[in-house]
Amino acid sequence: MKRFIFLMVLFLLAPHSPAAEYRTVLLISVDALHPDAVSKENSPNIMSLAEKGAYSPFAKSSNPPKTLIAHTAMLTGLQPTENGKTDNIWQNGEPTVSNPTLLSTAKSKGYQTCLIYSKQKLGYLKNSATDTEIFAKDDAIEKTAEILDTSKKQFIFLHISGLDTEGPVSGWMSPEYIDEFRFIDEQLEALFTKAFKSPSVLIIVTSDHAGHDKIHGSDHPEDFKRPLAVYSSLKKINHIPESALQINGLKNFIEEEF
């Protein structure tokens, strides 16, 4: 018994190695993605990621469920009435987000931070913790693959457009909408392949909102829907907590993984 106590004391007093950390963190938002579109047939690359980690089709958007409002809630961890971004517009030269964001957290932990987006108004999300900002309307995924460097600690937020155009024109879940989503998933394959070369990687794929018929941003239940897939190379994530399914709760979930 004395020997056991002695060994326990030695264990408690001995220096411990710090917990393993991610070299690469990718937060990917596919604008206007309805969870009903996510399947092995339509999105084999995203589904492969989800099957290795955790997935939920029950994540929720902000109120109202609109692009800039939702992404601001996602990155600040605050609802629109708390973060002050209650409109869906922004122009170059106007003030940017004032609250700390996930990029702020990543920067404080030694990550190089990248903000890559395909809708100009998401430039609102840039702050002093943003090392690299890229507006790429048509090739955001390719630009992300180019800038991804698995030899460095990087946090990258990637916003992908396309469905947000096809939904209002052809309708959510229309053949044209599904074709566009399949194209996006195909493009993600090369990005995922490069990210998997990282010694340790955390990948989150989600969306800001969905839609119904040719409408989005309304109070219709379908507009609030969004998927959430999480993959970690460091541990098996079997469950996404309820709090993380709320769009403003994703920030805290990712920070805990850091």
C-alpha positions as CSV (number, residue, x, y, z in Angstrom):
1,M,0.0,0.0,0.0
2,K,2.8,2.4,0.9
3,R,4.5,1.6,-2.4
4,F,1.3,2.4,-4.3
5,I,0.9,5.7,-2.6
6,F,4.6,6.5,-3.3
7,L,4.2,5.7,-7.0
8,M,1.0,7.8,-7.1
9,V,2.9,10.8,-5.6
10,L,5.7,10.4,-8.1
11,F,3.1,10.3,-11.0
12,L,1.3,13.5,-9.8
13,L,4.6,15.4,-9.3
14,A,6.2,14.3,-12.6
15,P,6.0,16.7,-15.5
16,H,3.4,15.6,-18.1
17,S,3.6,16.0,-21.8
18,P,1.2,18.6,-23.2
19,A,-1.9,17.2,-25.0
20,A,-1.4,16.7,-28.7
21,E,-2.6,19.6,-30.9
22,Y,-3.9,19.9,-34.4
23,R,-1.5,21.1,-37.0
24,T,-4.3,21.8,-39.5
25,V,-7.8,23.0,-38.7
26,L,-10.3,23.5,-41.6
27,L,-13.7,25.0,-41.0
28,I,-15.7,24.7,-44.3
29,S,-19.1,26.3,-44.9
30,V,-21.0,25.3,-48.0
31,D,-23.4,28.2,-48.4
32,A,-27.1,27.2,-48.6
33,L,-26.5,23.4,-48.2
34,H,-29.7,21.5,-47.3
35,P,-28.9,18.4,-45.2
36,D,-31.2,16.4,-47.4
37,A,-28.7,16.8,-50.2
38,V,-25.9,15.1,-48.3
39,S,-25.6,11.5,-49.2
40,K,-23.1,8.9,-50.4
41,E,-24.4,9.4,-54.0
42,N,-24.3,13.2,-54.0
43,S,-21.3,13.8,-51.8
44,P,-19.1,10.8,-51.3
45,N,-16.1,12.8,-50.1
46,I,-18.1,14.7,-47.4
47,M,-19.8,11.4,-46.4
48,S,-16.5,9.6,-46.1
49,L,-15.3,12.3,-43.8
50,A,-18.5,12.0,-41.8
51,E,-18.3,8.2,-41.5
52,K,-14.8,8.5,-40.0
53,G,-16.0,11.1,-37.5
54,A,-19.5,12.3,-36.6
55,Y,-22.4,13.7,-38.5
56,S,-25.7,15.4,-37.8
57,P,-28.4,16.6,-40.3
58,F,-30.1,18.5,-37.4
59,A,-27.8,21.6,-37.0
60,K,-29.7,24.9,-36.9
61,S,-29.1,28.3,-38.4
62,S,-29.4,31.8,-36.9
63,N,-32.6,33.8,-36.7
64,P,-33.0,35.1,-39.4
65,P,-31.3,32.3,-41.4
66,K,-29.3,34.5,-43.8
67,T,-25.7,34.2,-45.0
68,L,-23.8,37.0,-43.3
69,I,-25.9,37.0,-40.2
70,A,-25.4,33.2,-39.8
71,H,-21.7,33.2,-40.5
72,T,-21.2,36.0,-38.0
73,A,-23.0,34.0,-35.4
74,M,-20.9,30.9,-36.4
75,L,-17.5,32.7,-36.0
76,T,-18.3,34.9,-33.0
77,G,-20.3,32.3,-31.0
78,L,-22.9,34.9,-30.4
79,Q,-26.5,35.2,-31.7
80,P,-27.3,38.2,-33.9
81,T,-28.8,40.2,-31.1
82,E,-25.7,39.7,-29.1
83,N,-23.0,40.3,-31.8
84,G,-24.8,43.2,-33.3
85,K,-24.9,41.9,-36.9
86,T,-28.7,41.8,-37.6
87,D,-28.5,42.8,-41.3
88,N,-27.2,40.8,-44.2
89,I,-25.2,43.4,-46.0
90,W,-21.7,44.8,-45.9
91,Q,-19.5,46.8,-48.3
92,N,-15.8,47.3,-48.6
93,G,-14.6,50.1,-46.4
94,E,-17.3,49.7,-43.8
95,P,-16.5,48.5,-40.2
96,T,-15.8,44.8,-39.8
97,V,-16.7,42.4,-37.0
98,S,-15.8,43.9,-33.6
99,N,-16.3,40.8,-31.5
100,P,-13.5,38.2,-31.1
101,T,-14.0,35.3,-33.6
102,L,-12.6,31.8,-34.1
103,L,-9.7,33.4,-36.0
104,S,-8.9,35.3,-32.8
105,T,-8.8,32.1,-30.8
106,A,-6.7,30.4,-33.4
107,K,-4.3,33.3,-33.6
108,S,-3.9,33.3,-29.8
109,K,-2.9,29.6,-29.9
110,G,-0.2,30.2,-32.5
111,Y,-2.1,29.3,-35.7
112,Q,-1.6,31.1,-39.0
113,T,-5.2,32.2,-39.8
114,C,-6.8,32.3,-43.2
115,L,-10.2,33.7,-44.2
116,I,-11.2,32.5,-47.7
117,Y,-14.7,33.4,-49.0
118,S,-16.7,33.5,-52.2
119,K,-19.2,36.2,-51.3
120,Q,-17.7,39.7,-51.0
121,K,-19.9,40.6,-48.0
122,L,-18.1,38.0,-45.9
123,G,-15.2,40.4,-45.8
124,Y,-17.0,41.7,-42.8
125,L,-15.6,38.7,-40.9
126,K,-12.0,39.9,-41.2
127,N,-10.4,41.2,-38.0
128,S,-6.9,41.9,-36.6
129,A,-6.3,38.2,-36.1
130,T,-6.7,37.5,-39.8
131,D,-3.3,36.8,-41.4
132,T,-4.5,36.0,-44.9
133,E,-7.8,37.1,-46.5
134,I,-8.8,35.9,-50.0
135,F,-12.0,36.8,-51.8
136,A,-12.4,34.1,-54.5
137,K,-15.8,34.1,-56.1
138,D,-15.3,31.1,-58.4
139,D,-12.3,29.2,-57.1
140,A,-12.3,29.4,-53.3
141,I,-11.6,25.6,-52.9
142,E,-8.7,25.7,-55.3
143,K,-7.2,28.8,-53.5
144,T,-7.6,27.0,-50.2
145,A,-5.7,24.0,-51.5
146,E,-2.9,26.3,-52.7
147,I,-2.6,28.1,-49.4
148,L,-2.9,25.0,-47.2
149,D,0.6,24.2,-45.8
150,T,0.6,21.1,-43.6
151,S,4.1,21.9,-42.3
152,K,2.6,25.0,-40.4
153,K,0.0,25.4,-37.8
154,Q,-3.0,26.7,-39.8
155,F,-6.6,27.6,-39.1
156,I,-8.5,28.1,-42.3
157,F,-12.1,29.2,-42.7
158,L,-13.4,28.4,-46.2
159,H,-16.8,29.7,-47.5
160,I,-18.0,28.0,-50.7
161,S,-20.7,29.6,-52.9
162,G,-22.8,28.0,-55.7
163,L,-25.8,26.4,-54.1
164,D,-26.9,29.9,-52.8
165,T,-27.3,30.8,-56.5
166,E,-28.7,27.5,-57.7
167,G,-31.3,27.3,-54.9
168,P,-33.1,30.5,-55.7
169,V,-32.9,30.0,-59.4
170,S,-33.7,26.3,-59.8
171,G,-35.0,25.4,-56.4
172,W,-33.6,23.6,-53.3
173,M,-33.1,19.9,-54.0
174,S,-33.8,20.4,-57.8
175,P,-31.6,18.4,-60.2
176,E,-29.6,21.5,-61.0
177,Y,-29.0,22.1,-57.2
178,I,-27.9,18.6,-56.7
179,D,-25.5,18.7,-59.7
180,E,-23.9,21.8,-58.3
181,F,-23.5,20.1,-54.9
182,R,-21.9,17.1,-56.6
183,F,-19.5,19.4,-58.3
184,I,-18.5,21.1,-55.0
185,D,-18.0,17.7,-53.4
186,E,-15.7,16.6,-56.3
187,Q,-13.7,19.7,-55.8
188,L,-13.3,19.1,-52.1
189,E,-11.6,15.7,-52.8
190,A,-8.2,17.3,-53.6
191,L,-8.4,19.6,-50.6
192,F,-9.2,16.7,-48.3
193,T,-6.4,14.6,-49.8
194,K,-3.9,17.4,-49.1
195,A,-5.2,18.1,-45.6
196,F,-4.9,14.4,-44.7
197,K,-1.1,14.7,-45.2
198,S,-1.0,16.9,-42.1
199,P,0.4,15.2,-39.0
200,S,-2.9,16.1,-37.3
201,V,-6.0,17.5,-38.8
202,L,-9.5,18.7,-37.7
203,I,-12.0,19.2,-40.4
204,I,-15.5,20.6,-39.9
205,V,-18.0,20.8,-42.9
206,T,-21.2,22.7,-42.3
207,S,-23.5,25.4,-43.8
208,D,-25.1,28.6,-42.9
209,H,-28.7,27.9,-43.9
210,A,-30.9,25.9,-46.3
211,G,-34.0,26.9,-48.1
212,H,-37.3,25.6,-49.6
213,D,-38.7,25.8,-53.1
214,K,-36.9,28.8,-54.4
215,I,-37.0,30.7,-51.1
216,H,-34.5,31.1,-48.3
217,G,-34.0,33.5,-45.4
218,S,-37.7,33.2,-44.3
219,D,-39.1,31.8,-41.1
220,H,-40.0,28.5,-42.8
221,P,-38.5,25.5,-40.8
222,E,-36.6,24.2,-43.9
223,D,-34.6,27.5,-44.1
224,F,-33.1,26.9,-40.7
225,K,-31.7,23.5,-41.5
226,R,-28.0,22.8,-42.1
227,P,-25.7,19.7,-41.8
228,L,-22.6,19.3,-39.6
229,A,-19.8,16.8,-40.1
230,V,-16.7,16.7,-37.9
231,Y,-13.5,14.6,-38.4
232,S,-10.5,14.4,-36.2
233,S,-7.3,12.5,-36.9
234,L,-6.3,12.6,-33.2
235,K,-9.4,11.0,-31.7
236,K,-12.6,9.3,-32.6
237,I,-15.5,11.8,-32.3
238,N,-18.6,9.7,-32.0
239,H,-21.1,12.4,-31.0
240,I,-21.8,16.0,-31.7
241,P,-23.2,17.7,-28.6
242,E,-26.6,19.5,-28.8
243,S,-25.0,22.8,-28.1
244,A,-22.7,22.5,-31.1
245,L,-25.7,22.0,-33.4
246,Q,-26.7,25.6,-32.7
247,I,-24.8,27.8,-35.1
248,N,-23.4,30.0,-32.3
249,G,-22.4,26.9,-30.3
250,L,-20.0,25.7,-33.0
251,K,-17.3,28.2,-31.9
252,N,-17.1,26.8,-28.4
253,F,-17.0,23.2,-29.7
254,I,-14.1,23.9,-31.9
255,E,-12.3,25.9,-29.2
256,E,-12.5,22.9,-26.9
257,E,-10.9,20.7,-29.6
258,F,-8.0,23.2,-29.9
